[in-house]
């Protein structure tokens, strides 16, 4: 077995430690089935919008979400409770901008639909809610996004910094975004990780 890679101090390079592999959740056939099953269990019609008294709210939320424009809080709250996952997802994305309290988003970290959970984790992490960190780390390891990586940068601690470095090595196309996020993090490890990603092990970036 080969020796572990070490940095200039002789300590193992944390970026070389393999990140935990956790299956991701993506919008797919299985989640559509789960959505329909949830509706059936609640005695609701699984056909989108049919007999739906929140149709207007759902359309408004979707329209405003495209531009990230806030809506009246009451409309967004009703969207969060919508039976259609796409509407819940759109509502989650504009909830905080629409003055919905962060605690109202916490249940959506456990939503039945994966893409709703993902957006809830991004929104809550961006608001500094530590409870969202494990879910968001899991999502970004498997399927990074700029919004998710930037939200991780709100947690200025060592484990997130190391995870960002691992994500950049797993997903080289996202290295430049990770470097941007590391530059904004006020933690000494962030400089070391950024230097390693730029091929300067043991050095600090300027």
N, C-alpha and C positions, 0 to 999 in steps of 0.2 A: 504494500500500500504506500502511495507516495506521501511525503510529508505535507502538512498543511502549509498554505502560503502565508508568509509572515510579512509584516510591514517593517519599517526602519527601526521600530522599538523592539522587535522580536516577538511581538504579540500577534496571534492569528489575525489575518485580515478579515474583518466581519463581513465584507462584501463577498468573500469567497464561500461563506457558509450557505448551503442550499436553503432557499426559502421553502416554507411549508407549502405543499401543493394542495390546494383546496378547490374542489369543483366550482365553477362559476354558474351563475343563473342568468340565462339570456331569454329574451322574448322569442318563444318558439311554439311549435305545435303543442307541446306538453303544458305550457303555461296557459295557452288558450283553452285547453281541455280542463285545466284546474279552475280557470275562471268560470267556465260553464258549469262545472261540478258545484262550485261554491253557490252559484245562482240557483241551481236546482235544489240544493240542500236548504236554501232559504225560501224556496217556493216562488222564485222569481223567474220571469220569462228570460231565457238565455239569448234571445235575439236582441242585438244592440239597439237601444233607443225605443224599442216597441213598448208602448204603454209606460213610457218613462217620463215622470213629471219633472225631471231635472234636465231635460234635453236642452233647454235654453242655457242653463248654467254650464253644462258641459261644453257647448259650442263656444260660449263666451270665454271660458277658461282656456280652451284650446287656441282660440284666436289670440288672446292676450299673452299666452305662454310663448308663442312664437317670437314676440318682441320683448318678453320678460317685463311686461307692463303690469303694475299692481292692479288688483280688482278690489271691490269692497270685501271686507273680511268675511261677511256672512255668506257671500257667494262661494268663496274659496273653501270655507268650512263645509258647505254642502257638497262641493266637489270632492273633498277628501273622503266623504262618506258614500260617494257614488259607487254603484254596483259594477261599472265598467272600469277596468284597470287603466286604460289609457287616460281617462278623465282623472282618476286618482293621481296618476303620475304627473299629469299637467298641473294639477292643484298643488302637489308637493313642491314642484319647481318654483312656483310663484308665491308659496304660502308665507314665507318670512317677509318678503317684500310687501305683502298685503297685510302685514301686522297680525298674522296668525301666531299665537304663542308657540315657542319651540316645543313645549311639552306636548302639544297636540300632534306633533310629527313623530313622537317616539314610537307609537304603536306601528307605524309604517315600516320600521326596521324589521318587523316580523310579518309584513304583508304576505299573502299567499303567492303573490306574483313577483318574480325576481326583479324585473326592471323597476317596479315601484320601490322595492327595498333598496335598490342601488341609488335611486334619486333621493330617497330619504336620508341615506347615509351621507351623500354629498352635501345636501342642504344642512344637515345637523352638524357635520364636521366643519363646514364653513362658518357656522355660528359658534364654534369652539366647544361643542358638546362631546366630551370624551367618550360617552357611551357609544358613539357612532364609529369610533376609530377601528375596532376589530373588523366590523363589516366592510368598511371602506378599504382597509388594507387588503382584505380578501379579494374584493372586486378589482382593485388596481393591480394586484399581482397577476390576475388572470386576463383582464381586459382594461388597460389603462385608458384614461381620457384626460384632457386638459383640465376640465372642471374638477374631476376627482383628485388629480395630483395636486392642484392648487389648494384644494380643501385640506388635503393631508398636511400641507405646509403650515396650516394653522396650529398644528401640534408641534411645537418646537422642542421636541425631546429626542433623545438618542435613538430609541428604537425605531421611530418614524424615519429619521435621517438614514439609518442603515437600510431600512426597508426600501426607501427611495433609490438608494444605490443599487440594490438587488433588482428592483424593477427595471432600472435603466439597462442593466446587463441582460436581463431576460428579454427585454423589448427595446433593442437598439434604436428603433425609429423614434422612440420617445425620450432619448437621452437629452436632447436639447431642451425639452420642456422640463425634465427633471432638474437639469442644471439651473434653469431659471428659478425653479422653486427653491432649490438649495441656496441660491444666492440671497433669497429673501429671509432665510431662517437664521436667527441669531443664536447659533449653537456652535461651539468649536468643532464638533465632529462634522458639521456640514461642510466646512472648508476642506477637511481631510477627504471626505467622500467625493466632493466635487473634483479635487485634485486627482484622485485615483481614476475617476471617469475620464479625465482629460489626459491620462497617461503620465501623470506626475505623482507616483506613489511616494508618500512620505513628505510631500511638500504642501504648502498652504497656498491657496489662490490669493491673488491680490484684490 
